[in-house]
Amino acid sequence: MGSSIRNLSPNSWNPAGGTHTDRRYSRRDLRPPHPKSDRAFRQGHLAIDFPTVSFPSVGALLLGATQLFFATIPFLAAVTLSVYLPAKFVLQLALEALGVPSDGVVSILSMDFGDLLISSLVIPAVVFGLIGRMRTGGTLPPLAQAFRWGRRQWGKTLWNKFKVEITVALWSLFLIVPGLVAMVKLIFTDIIVAIEADGESEVLQRSRDLSEGHRWRIFAALLPALPISLLQTWATLRALQYSRLAMVPVDGLFAVLEQWQTVVILLIYLGLPALKAPMEPAFGKRKAA
């Protein structure tokens, strides 16, 4: 990219701000993208050509992420639920038809793999929408355009998420701490695929490089997501005691809440010092590590 990213003062850090009003999403928004907003698909990455702010204190980051989350929650819910609900319903109906016990290993593994498939589509679409909003000062892109980007990045996201899961699982075999360290190192994987896209082939190494020197603060910023994850596990298991289908809307609700973590990771990524210089190395001109 030819332009560099300008720094803003910490006092002006307000990612939820904007000059436009967020749109409420309905079926009429599922229209083809405008040709003039098709640049990301031609270039093969999302342009970060708007002002960003260096990674502030953890408290300021969480406040900004929460503001942005609630400012865009109609979009986040529309993207998430339009994929999660039908996919989860189909999965649960299939497991029930096959007679798979709801509390069995096969059922749990199937749900985990389903989450991997679904999130690989949803996260790039969410990031596309959030970056689009930041670039325009408040206007979110149509759902159809966000999903088009999500479909484009689905395979690469899935493959890299799979590698992250295997890496974290292997490190966790030793002790919980090495597993947490591996998770923090690879925390930017989804964001890198969604933004840098075609320009970055060594996604996991890129995440390790970006997180270097910031891992304690990243870990602290992600700690508030732990209670949400524990509550989701408890609520899902409780819902399964009634029926498989009762679990689906509960899981969908928490899938929307999990997008708060996506917002946090995105804002950390955008605030890293490595992104304050000209961005060419992130988009295909950096040698593979």
N, C-alpha and C positions, 0 to 999 in steps of 0.2 A: 504494500500500500504506500502511496506516495506521501500522505500526510501523517504527521505524528499526532499523538494524543496529548491534549493539553491538560494540565493539572488544575484542579479547583481547590480552594481553601477548604479545610475541614468544616468550617461553619456553613458552607454552602452545600454540604452533602445531603441531597434530598432526591434519591432516585425515584420516589413516588410522585415527584412533581411533574408538571407539564402544562402546556398551554391549551391542550385539547381535552375534551371530556371523553372518558373511556366509553366504549360502545357496549350496549347490552346485546348479547349474541342470540340469534334465532336462526331459523332455517334460511332466511333470506340472505344471511351472510355467507352461505356456502356457494359462492359464485366464483367464476374463474378469476385468477389474479390479473391485475392490470399490467399491460406490457411494460410500462415504465417502472414498475416495482419488481421486475424480474431479474434484477442485476445479480443477486446472489446465485441464481441458478446458472447464469452465464459465467460468472467468475469462479464459482466452485467454493466460495466461503462467504461468511457474513462480514460485512465491512464494519469495523469499529472506528467510525469517522465522526464521533461525537465526543464531547468532553467527559472524562471520567475522573475519579478522585482516588488518591492512594488509599490503600487498605487502612482505615482509621482504627480507633480503639474498637475492641470487640463489642462494647456496649453500643457505640454509634452504628456499627455495622448491623447489629441485630435490630436496632430501631429502624434503620433505613430499609432493611429487608422486610420487616413486618409491615411497614408503610406501603412498600411496593406490592407485597403479597395481597393486602386487602384492597389496594387500588386496582388490581388486575384480577381479582378473584372471579368475576364472571367469565373472563377468558380462560383462566386456569381450570375452572370447573367444567366449562364447555369442552375443552380439549381432553381433559382427563376422563370425564364420565362418558363421553361419546364413544370412547374406546373401551374403558374398563368394564362398564356395565354389561354391554352385549357380549363381550368376550368372556367375562366371568360367568354369566348366565349359561352360555353354551358349554363352557368347561364343566360346570357343576352338573348340568343335565347329562352330559356325556359320562361323567364319573358315576352318577347315580344309575344310569342305564346299564353300565358295565358291572354294577354291583360292587364298586370299590368302596370299602369302609371309609367314612369321612375322617376318622382319626388314625387311619393307617399310614404307613410310610409312603405308599404309592400316591395316595391322595395329597399328602404334604409336598412331596417332590413335584407332583404335577402342578400344584398351585404355585410353587416357587418358580418353576420353569415358565409357567404362564405369565407370572409377573415380569420375568426377564424379557419375554417376547413383547409384552404390552408396553413396558416402560421404554423399550428401545425405539418405539414409535412416538410415544408421548413426549419424552424429554426433548428431543430435537425440535419438535413442534412448539413446545412451550418456550424454549430458548429463542427460537425464531421470532415468536410473538413479542417477547420481552425486549429483544434487541431492536426490533422494528419500532416499538413504542419509544425507546430511548432515542432512536435516530430521528424520529418525527416530533419529539416533544410531547407525546401523549396519545397518539393515534395508534391503535392496535391493528394489525393486518387482518384480513378475512381468515376465517377458519380454514377454508379450502387451501389458501396459500400456505398456512402454517403446516397443515397436514401434508401438503406436497413436499415441503422441505423434510418433514419427519419421515415420509416414505423414502425420500432420496437417501437419507442417512441411516435408515433402519438397519440394513445389513452390517454396515461398519460399526454402528453403535452396539449391536447385538454381539458381534465377534469380540469387541474390546471389553464389553461388560463381562462376557464369559471368561476372558483372560484375567480380568480383575478378580472375579469370584474365585477362580482356581488359585490365584496367587495369594489372596487373603486367607483362603482355607488352608493352604499348605503352611503358611507362616503361623496360623493359629494352632497347628498341630503341636508346635513347640510349647508356646504359652500364649495367653490372651494378649499380652503386651506386644509381642512381635506382630500379631495379627492386626492390632489397632494401628501400629506404626505403618504397616503396609497399606492399610485402608486410607490413612491420611495422605500418604505419598501419592496414591492413585486417585485421589478425590476429584481431580479435574478431568478425568477421562471422558465422561459424558459431555462436558462443556466444550472440551477441545474438539471432539468429533462434531458437535453441533455448530461450532463457530469456525474453526480453522479448516474443518472438512477435508477437501481434496488436497489441501496444501500441507498436511501433516500425516506422514505414514507411521512414524514412531510415536504413537499416541501415549503409551504408558511411560516411555522415557521422557516425553515432553511434560507429563504430569509430575514426574519425579523432579525434573529440573525446576518447574515453576513453584513447587511447594517447598523447595530447599530454602531454609532460613525462616520459614513462616509456620512450621508445623505445629508448634505449641499454640499459637494463636488460632490456627485453623481448627485444631482439636477443641479449644475453648469455645469457638463460635458454633461448633456442631453439637456441643453437649446438650443444649436445650431440645434437640431433636430426639434424644434418648427416651424421655418420658412418653413422647408421642408414639414411638415405636413399641414400647412396652405396653402402653394402653391399647394399641392396635392389636397386638397379639392376644391380650386378654379379651377384648371385645369380640374378636373374630372367633375365638374358641367358644365363648359364651353363645354367640349366634349359631354356631355349628351344632350346639346341643339341641336347638329347636329344629333347624332344617338347613340343608345346603343353601337353598335359595335365600333364606333370611340372612345368611352371611354376606351375600353379594352387595347389597346397599351399604352395609356396615364397612366392608372393605373398600367400597368406592368412596365413602366419606373420608376415610383415612388416606386414601390415595390422593385426594385433593389437598388435604392438610400436609402431606409429604412434599408437595410442591413448594412449600415454604423453605424446605432445605435446598431445593433446586435454586431458589432465588438467592439464598445465602451464598451458596457456592459460586453462582454466577457473579455476584457483586465482589466476592473475594478475588475471583479471576480477573475481573475488570480493573481492580485496584492494585494489582501486583506491579512492582517497579519494572519488571521485565516487559510489560506492555506499554510503558510510558515512552519508550524509544520507538523509532520507526519500526513498523511491524513486518517488514519483508521476511525476516528469519522464520516467523511463525507460519508463513504461507508458501512453503515450498522451496525457499532458498537456503534453508538451514540443512547442513549435511546430517544424515541420520546418525544418532548417537550410538 
